[in-house]
Amino acid sequence: MSLQDVLAPPLDVEALVDLVPELRLARGQEQGAFHHLDTLGHILETIRCVDRELDEGRIGARVGEEAREGLRVAGLLHDVAKPVTRGEIEGRVLFVAHDTLGACLARHVCQRLGLSARTTDLTVTLTVLHLKIGFMGNPRSDYSSERLARAAGPFGEELAILCWADRLAARGPRLKEEHIERHRDLCVEFLRVSRNLGPYPEPSYDEMASCLNRPPDAGVGYATSRLRLLRASGVEEDKALEHILRVQDRVGAAPE
């Protein structure tokens, strides 16, 4: 069975874990008081909430039905690094850098499963950014709403959906209804900013494949995502491409 087959409702949990063994350690992993499910349960509930939001449109994101399959993959992999990043400080459960490490792991999963450059680009982009909307307006955040919109690029609508679904899939005892409403407001505000800065150019995976001298596969999707993130941080395009090529030459694969 393909990944999309087992991601379709009802979710085939055992088949998913067989296809993505990186998630085995997520089963039974406790996440803290803001969550009511273990890590694997939260991931599965996020996928269900993505489907629900696509049907209900509570935050008003504008995506077509064709976005559903890619969003399901992103929902599956957005917390793939939690099992290897879990820690505790003074009784508080933390998953430090699970977003950035998760993007690297997601790239490897997409490559292994033969997913397209676009699906990989979407999944990696949403994985590395899925916490950022929740911190919009926080003075300690390294992402302004404008930088976040540029980093998401053509996937801004999908990012808002995943962030909203991720919030809805966490209903622990410390979570209050006001937290949920605030997060919804942040998602709506992000969509406003993203649309004002758009439209965004569609990714040219063939062009990136030519630069990397490789077929337009998952590695190209990952590199395209990395280029967009670097450009959003203020790095000039030539220097960003130089970095991507330099890292690929060093590791002999798509850049990490």
N, C-alpha and C positions, 0 to 999 in steps of 0.2 A: 504494500500500500504506500502511496505517496504521502508526503507531509500534509498536503492540502486535504487529502482524504481523511486523515485522522484528526485534523483540526476542525473539520466540519461538525456541527452538532449532531448527536451528542458526542462530546470529546471522548476519544479512545485513549484513556490515560496510559495504559500499559504499552500501547503501540507508540505513543509519544515518547515515553521514557526509553523505549528500545531505539527509536530513531535519534534521540538526543540524550545519550547517557550522561551528559554533563548535569542533567537535572536529577539524577538519582539521589544525590546528597541533599537535594531540596526537600525530599519527603521526610516529614517529621521535624524539620528545622524550625524551632520557635523563633518568632520575630520581635516580640516585645508588645507593649501594652497598646500600641496604636493598631495592631493587627489582631484579627480574630481567627486567622487561618495560618497553618504552617506555610513555608515558602512555596512549596509546590501547589498547595491549595490556592494560595494567593495568585500565583501565575495563571492557573486554570480559571479562576474567577475573573481575572483581568480580561482574558479572552472572551468570556461570556459577556462581560460588561461592554467590551468593544462592540460585539454584535448587537447588544441592546441599544447602545447609543446610536449606532448606524440606523437602527429601526425607528428610534424615538426622536433623535435630533435635539436633545435638551440644551446643548451649548451652541447649536446653530452652525456647526461646521459644514462646509460645502464640499462633499466628496461624492463620487459616483459609486455604484455597486462594485465597480472593478477594484476599488480600494480595499474591499473587505478581506481578500486573501492575504494581501501584504500586511495589513494591520493585524491579522491573526498571527502571522509569523513574528511581527514585532512584539505583540503581547506575550507570545511564548518565550521569547529570548530577552526581554527587557531586564529581567532580574537573574539571568543565567549565572552571573558571577557572585550572587549572594552566598552560595554554599562555601566559597573559598575566601570570602572577605568578612565573615561574621566575627565580631568581637564585642566585648562588654567593658564599659567604663562606669564605675560606681553604680552598677546594676542596670545601666541603660544599654540596650542592644543597638549596635551600630554595624553598618555595612560600608565601611570607608572605601571610596573609589570603585564601588560595584558598577557604577555607570560607565566609567572609562575602561576598566578592565573588561566589563561585559561587552563593550563594543568590539574588542579584540576577539573575545571568545565567540561572539555572534558571527563575526567574519569567518572564522574557521568552521563553524557549524554550517553556514550557508555554502561555503566552498565544498565541504564534504557531501552535502546533500544535492549539489549541482543546481542551486538556486540562481536565478538570473542576476545580472548586475544591478538592475533597478530594485529588485526585491531586497538585495543585500544592502544597497545604498539606503533605502528606506529604513530597513531594520537597524543598521548600524547607527544612522543618524538619530532615530528615535530612542535607541538604547542609551546613547551617550548624553542625550538632552532631556530624558524623561523626568528628571527631578527639577529642571530649571524653572518651569512655569511656576511651581510652588514657591520659589524664592524670588520671584519678580518683586521689585520694590525693596527688598532687603538690602541694606547698605553694605553688607558683607558679601553679597553675591558678586561673582566675577562676570555675570551676564546681565547687561541691561536688556530691556524688552526688545530694543532695536537690534542689538547684537544677536539675541536669541532668534529673532525672526530671520535674520540673514543666514544664521547657521543652519536653520531648518530649510530655508530656501523654498523649493516647490513642495515641500512636505509639511508646511506649517499647519494646514488643516488636519492632517493625520496626527501630528504631534499633539495638538490640542485634544483630539479624541483619545489618544493613548493616555495622556496625563489625567484626563477626567476619569477614564475607566480604571486606572491605577488607584486613584483616590477612592472610588466607589468600592473597590475590592478590598479595602482595608477598613474594617469596622470594629476595631478593638475597644476595650472599655474606656480608654482615655480620649477617644475620638468623640467630639461633640458635633451636633448638627450645624453649628455655626462654622466649624472647620470645613465642612463639606460645601456650604454655601459660599464661603470665602474662596475656596478653590474653584468653584464654578465661575465666580466673578473674574478670577485671574485668567482662566481659560478663555472667557469671552473677551477680556481686555487684550490678551495676546493675539487672538484672531483679528481684532480691530487693527492692532499695530502691524501685524503681518500683512494684512490686505492693503493697508495704506502704503507700505513699502514696496509692494509687488506691482506688477507681476514679475515672476522670477523665471529666468531662462530654464528650459528643460535641459537636463544633463545630457552631455554628448559622450556616451559610453564608447562609441567607436573611436572618437578622437583620443580619449584617455587610453584605450587599448593600444592605439598606435604609439602613443608616447611611452607606454610601458613595454611595448613589444610583446604583447600577450593577447590571447583571445578575450573578447568582452565578457568575462566571467565574473564570479563573485569577488575576486581580487580587484577587478576594475571598479566594481561598485563600492568597495571599501575605500579605494584610493580616491574616488570621486567625492565620497563623503568627507574624507580627511582634507581634501583640497578646499571644500566649502567651509569647513570649520576653521581652517587656517586663514582663509580670506576674511571670514567674519571677525576674526581676532585682530585684523589689521595688517596681516602679512601680505606683501605684494605677490601677485600671481606667479611671477617668474621665480621668486624665492621659494614660494610654497611648492611649486612643481619640482624645483631643484631638491628640496628636502625629501619629497616623496620618491623621486628617482634615486637619490642617494641611499635612502633606507632600503629600497628594494634591491639595489645592487649589493648592499651589505648582507642582507638576509637571504637573497636569492628567491624572494617571493613578494607577495603584495606587502606594502609597508605596514608596520605595526604602530 
